[in-house]
Amino acid sequence: MFDPLLMGHRPIRERLRERTARGRLGGSLLFAGPDGVGKRRVAMELAQRELCFRRNACGQCEGCRPFQGEVPVELPNLLRIAPEGKAGLIRIGAIREDDLVEGGVISWAHRGAPPNCHRWILVEDAHRLNGASANMLLKTIEEPPPGTHFILVTHRPDAMLQTIRSRCERIPFGPLAADEAWAVAVRNGWEEPGRAAWTALAGGTLRLLDPEAFERARQQLEAWIAVAGGAAFTGAGAALAPDKTAEASQNEQVAGCLELLLRLLADIGRSREGRPLRLLPWAADIIRLAQSSLDVAAAQTRSFEALRNLVRNPSADSLLREVALAF
């Protein structure tokens, strides 16, 4: 009934399966929750189940094979729309023109579905729809053709147009359980000695499966610890600055860096309240910061403001420097 390689979110997946079978699934859904918890993969499982020879997303048959690894942009019952370029935006060309599929996305949505299938249109990082592309999709999202379902996936629903959000049924996702995330990490080559640090930094997500991504996050966390402890930003800034050679856009990298800072600040607050820490491998540093005069509330406010203004800020370095001034 479920892809055995997909971890977590079993109650959500069961409800989606049942509603689809009964014809009670809405035409437009918004999968919202933390980045890297498998929202996109849960969405694709709906299409996979229909193409599976056993109709259960077995993960072993030829029908499931396209869903193992990097999924193609177009399958008989699935079309993926994703951000592109260094700006990391979904531009109107991807919606109106033939950039993704002949005739454009809206034309694809109105075609007949394969036998015993729906047409699934997956919008990845939906908060990256620019104004023109969002407005062009608006009418179709509001009234999808029969048998067509839009699934918009995002970890930043607040950054989406309200008119888009209001036309979708919201499906909330939470972090994976620590053992579920670690099971995936083990399949990707991680070994037990690294479990505590990986689990703490990953925070119930799968964003740090790549060792380089994990190492970068570790360096950023320790840079924020140094800045919060009084170190000059000029020294720590190198670890916090976006990697210009990375595939992820600058804004996405800065957002991840700020979210890591917010997790650190939350743990400092937990330490002051005598509650268990979540970044346990760095407990000594967190306790030291908790015992200082650091204004956690001010730093959190500045960080949230930076996240809200991220798209409009042309300089990642200046934005991060402004956040550091809160310490």
Beta strands, then each sheet from edge to edge (+ up, - down):
strand 1: 28-32
strand 2: 74-75
strand 3: 78-81
strand 4: 119-123
strand 5: 148-154
strand 6: 169-172
sheet 1: 2+ 3- 4- 5- 1- 6-
end
